C-alpha cells in the first residue's frame, strides 16, 4: 500500500510539473526552430537568436523594461523596508488596519489599478511615459516588499540592538551591524519579488506607459496584430534562463556559506 501511495504521489507531482512547464518547454523548443512557423518544427537552428540583433523595437522595449524594473525595485525596496519598520512600531489595532489597507493593492484587479492610474495621471496632467510607468510600478511593488520584510522584523531580538548601543555603538552602526544583517533575507526576497513583478507586468504598464515608452510585454502585445517573429521565443528563452540562474544563485549561496563555516 505504501509503494502504491508513493507511486500516486510521484505521478501527481509529475502531472503538476508538466502542467506548469509544458508551455515553457514548447516556447524554448520553437526558439530553436529552423523554420518561421510555430505550427511545424523543421529542425534545430540558432537563426532566431541571430535575428534578435535586427529586432530594434524588441530590444528597445527590453531595455526599457529592465530599466524600469531595476529602478522600481530599488525605490520600492527602500520605501517598503522603511514602511515595515514603521508598521512594526504601531499599536495592534493600527497595525491591523494598515496591513489590511496594504492588502488592497495586492488583491485588487490589475485592470482596475491600471485604469485608475491612467485617469489619475490624466486628471493631474502628467503625460504618460517613463515617469508615470515608474510611479505605477513602485506603487504596486511596495506592499509586496513590506510584507516580505515584516516577518524578519518580528523575528528580531531587541536585546541584541540594545546591547550594541550599551557597548558604545551609534544607532546607525548598530542598525548596520545588528539589525540589517538579520532582515537582509527579507529585503532581498522583497527586491527580487518587486523586480520580477515589474518585469512581468502587462496590464498596468499598458495603461500607464504611453506610446513613446513601451515595455517588453506591451511591445509583444502590439505584435499580436501581425505575425509574432520567433525571435520573441528566443528572447523569452534567454530571460527564462537568466531568471533561473538567479534563482539558483540565491538558493544555493546560503548552503555554500554554511559548508564553508562548517
C-alpha positions as CSV (number, residue, x, y, z in Angstrom):
1,X,0.0,0.0,0.0
2,X,2.8,2.4,0.8
3,X,4.5,1.7,-2.5
4,X,1.2,2.4,-4.4
5,X,0.7,5.6,-2.4
6,X,4.2,6.7,-3.3
7,X,3.6,6.0,-7.0
8,X,0.4,8.0,-7.0
9,X,2.2,10.9,-5.3
10,X,5.0,10.8,-7.8
11,X,2.5,10.7,-10.7
12,X,0.5,13.6,-9.1
13,X,3.6,15.8,-8.8
14,X,4.8,14.9,-12.3
15,X,1.4,15.9,-13.8
16,X,1.6,19.2,-11.9
17,X,5.1,19.9,-13.2
18,X,4.0,19.0,-16.8
19,X,1.0,21.3,-16.5
20,X,3.2,24.2,-15.3
21,X,6.2,23.8,-17.5
22,X,4.9,22.3,-20.7
23,X,4.2,25.7,-22.3
24,X,7.7,26.9,-21.4
25,X,9.2,23.8,-22.9
26,X,7.3,24.4,-26.2
27,X,8.4,28.0,-26.2
28,X,12.0,27.1,-25.7
29,X,11.8,24.3,-28.3
30,X,10.5,26.5,-31.0
31,X,13.1,29.2,-30.3
32,X,15.5,26.7,-32.0
33,X,13.2,26.0,-34.9
34,X,14.9,26.5,-38.3
35,X,11.5,27.4,-39.9
36,X,9.5,30.6,-39.4
37,X,6.3,29.0,-38.0
38,X,5.1,27.7,-34.7
39,X,3.0,25.0,-36.3
40,X,5.8,22.7,-37.5
41,X,9.2,22.1,-36.0
42,X,11.6,21.9,-39.0
43,X,14.8,21.3,-37.2
44,X,17.3,22.8,-34.8
45,X,18.9,26.2,-35.6
46,X,20.1,29.3,-33.9
47,X,18.9,31.6,-36.6
48,X,16.2,33.3,-34.5
49,X,18.8,34.1,-31.8
50,X,20.8,35.8,-34.5
51,X,17.7,37.7,-35.6
52,X,17.4,39.3,-32.2
53,X,20.1,41.9,-33.2
54,X,17.8,43.1,-36.0
55,X,14.8,43.5,-33.8
56,X,15.3,47.1,-32.8
57,X,11.8,47.7,-31.3
58,X,12.0,44.5,-29.3
59,X,15.5,45.2,-27.9
60,X,14.4,48.8,-27.1
61,X,11.4,47.5,-25.2
62,X,13.6,45.0,-23.3
63,X,16.0,47.8,-22.3
64,X,13.0,49.9,-21.1
65,X,11.6,47.0,-19.1
66,X,14.9,46.3,-17.4
67,X,15.5,50.0,-16.6
68,X,12.0,50.4,-15.1
69,X,12.2,47.1,-13.2
70,X,15.6,47.9,-11.7
71,X,14.7,51.4,-10.6
72,X,11.3,50.5,-9.4
73,X,12.6,47.5,-7.4
74,X,15.3,49.7,-5.7
75,X,12.8,52.5,-4.8
76,X,10.1,50.1,-3.7
77,X,12.6,48.2,-1.6
78,X,13.7,51.3,0.2
79,X,10.1,52.5,0.8
80,X,8.8,49.1,1.7
81,X,11.6,48.4,4.2
82,X,11.1,51.7,5.9
83,X,7.3,51.1,5.9
84,X,7.8,47.7,7.5
85,X,9.8,49.3,10.4
86,X,7.1,52.0,10.9
87,X,4.3,49.4,10.9
88,X,6.1,47.2,13.4
89,X,6.1,50.2,15.9
90,X,2.3,50.7,15.6
91,X,-0.3,49.5,18.1
92,X,-2.0,46.2,17.3
93,X,-5.2,48.0,16.1
94,X,-3.4,50.4,13.9
95,X,-1.1,47.7,12.6
96,X,-4.0,45.5,11.6
97,X,-5.7,48.5,9.9
98,X,-2.6,49.4,7.9
99,X,-1.9,45.7,6.9
100,X,-5.4,45.3,5.7
101,X,-5.0,48.5,3.7
102,X,-1.8,47.2,2.2
103,X,-3.5,44.1,1.1
104,X,-5.9,46.0,-1.2
105,X,-3.3,46.8,-4.0
106,X,-2.2,43.1,-4.0
107,X,-5.8,41.8,-4.1
108,X,-7.2,44.4,-6.4
109,X,-7.6,43.5,-10.1
110,X,-4.8,44.9,-12.3
111,X,-7.3,46.2,-14.8
112,X,-8.9,48.4,-12.1
113,X,-5.5,49.6,-10.9
114,X,-4.4,50.4,-14.4
115,X,-7.5,52.3,-15.4
116,X,-7.5,54.2,-12.0
117,X,-3.8,55.3,-12.5
118,X,-4.5,56.3,-16.1
119,X,-7.4,58.5,-15.1
120,X,-5.4,59.9,-12.2
121,X,-2.4,60.9,-14.3
122,X,-4.7,62.5,-16.9
123,X,-6.5,64.3,-14.1
124,X,-3.3,65.8,-12.8
125,X,-2.0,66.5,-16.3
126,X,1.1,64.2,-16.2
127,X,2.0,63.0,-19.7
128,X,2.1,59.2,-20.0
129,X,5.7,57.8,-20.3
130,X,8.6,56.7,-18.2
131,X,7.7,58.7,-15.1
132,X,4.1,57.5,-14.9
133,X,5.2,53.9,-15.6
134,X,7.8,54.1,-12.8
135,X,5.3,55.5,-10.3
136,X,2.8,52.8,-11.2
137,X,5.4,50.0,-10.7
138,X,6.6,51.4,-7.4
139,X,3.1,51.7,-6.2
140,X,2.1,48.1,-6.7
141,X,5.6,46.8,-5.6
142,X,5.7,48.5,-2.2
143,X,3.1,46.2,-0.5
144,X,5.0,43.1,-1.6
145,X,8.3,44.4,-0.2
146,X,6.7,45.4,3.1
147,X,5.1,42.0,3.5
148,X,8.4,40.3,2.8
149,X,10.4,42.4,5.4
150,X,7.8,42.4,8.2
151,X,8.3,38.8,9.2
152,X,12.0,39.3,9.6
153,X,11.4,42.4,11.8
154,X,9.1,40.3,14.0
155,X,11.9,37.8,14.5
156,X,14.4,40.4,15.6
157,X,15.8,40.2,19.1
158,X,15.5,43.7,20.6
159,X,18.1,42.9,23.3
160,X,20.8,42.5,20.7
161,X,20.3,46.0,19.3
162,X,20.1,47.5,22.9
163,X,23.3,45.6,23.8
164,X,25.1,47.1,20.8
165,X,24.1,50.6,22.0
166,X,25.2,49.8,25.5
167,X,28.6,48.8,24.2
168,X,29.1,52.2,22.6
169,X,27.8,51.7,19.0
170,X,25.8,54.6,17.5
171,X,22.2,53.9,16.4
172,X,23.3,53.9,12.7
173,X,26.2,51.5,13.4
174,X,24.0,49.2,15.5
175,X,21.4,49.1,12.7
176,X,24.0,48.4,10.1
177,X,25.8,45.7,12.1
178,X,23.0,44.1,14.0
179,X,19.6,44.8,12.5
180,X,20.3,44.9,8.8
181,X,22.0,41.5,8.6
182,X,19.0,40.0,10.3
183,X,16.4,41.5,7.9
184,X,18.6,41.1,4.8
185,X,17.0,37.9,3.6
186,X,13.6,39.5,3.7
187,X,14.9,42.6,1.9
188,X,16.5,40.5,-0.8
189,X,13.3,38.5,-1.2
190,X,11.2,41.6,-1.5
191,X,13.6,43.2,-4.0
192,X,13.6,40.1,-6.2
193,X,9.8,39.8,-6.0
194,X,9.5,43.5,-6.9
195,X,11.9,43.1,-9.8
196,X,10.0,40.1,-11.1
197,X,6.6,41.6,-10.8
198,X,7.8,44.8,-12.6
199,X,9.4,42.7,-15.3
200,X,6.2,40.6,-15.7
201,X,3.6,43.3,-15.6
202,X,1.5,44.0,-18.6
203,X,-2.0,45.4,-17.8
204,X,-0.9,48.3,-15.6
205,X,2.0,49.0,-17.9
206,X,-0.4,49.0,-20.9
207,X,-2.4,51.8,-19.3
208,X,0.4,53.9,-17.9
209,X,3.3,53.6,-20.4
210,X,2.2,55.8,-23.3
211,X,3.1,55.4,-26.9
212,X,6.7,56.7,-26.7
213,X,7.9,54.4,-23.9
214,X,6.9,50.7,-24.2
215,X,7.8,47.8,-22.1
216,X,8.5,44.3,-23.5
217,X,5.1,42.9,-22.7
218,X,3.3,45.9,-24.3
219,X,5.6,45.7,-27.3
220,X,4.9,41.9,-27.8
221,X,1.2,42.6,-27.4
222,X,1.3,45.1,-30.2
223,X,2.9,42.4,-32.4
224,X,-0.1,40.2,-32.0
225,X,-1.9,42.2,-34.6
226,X,0.7,40.9,-37.1
227,X,2.8,37.7,-37.1
228,X,4.9,37.4,-34.0
229,X,8.5,36.5,-35.0
230,X,10.2,33.5,-33.4
231,X,12.8,35.9,-32.2
232,X,10.3,36.6,-29.3
233,X,10.7,32.9,-28.4
234,X,14.5,33.3,-28.4
235,X,14.3,36.4,-26.2
236,X,11.9,34.7,-23.8
237,X,14.2,31.7,-23.5
238,X,17.1,34.0,-22.6
239,X,15.0,35.7,-20.0
240,X,13.9,32.4,-18.6
241,X,17.5,31.1,-18.3
242,X,18.6,34.4,-16.7
243,X,15.9,34.2,-14.0
244,X,16.6,30.5,-13.5
245,X,20.3,31.2,-12.9
246,X,19.5,34.0,-10.4
247,X,17.2,31.7,-8.5
248,X,19.9,29.0,-8.4
249,X,22.4,31.5,-7.0
250,X,20.0,32.9,-4.4
251,X,19.0,29.4,-3.2
252,X,22.4,27.7,-3.2
253,X,24.6,30.5,-2.0
254,X,23.4,30.2,1.7
255,X,24.1,26.5,1.6
256,X,27.6,27.1,0.2
257,X,28.3,29.6,3.0
258,X,27.2,27.1,5.6
259,X,29.5,24.4,4.2
260,X,32.4,26.9,4.4
261,X,31.6,27.7,8.0
262,X,31.4,24.0,8.9
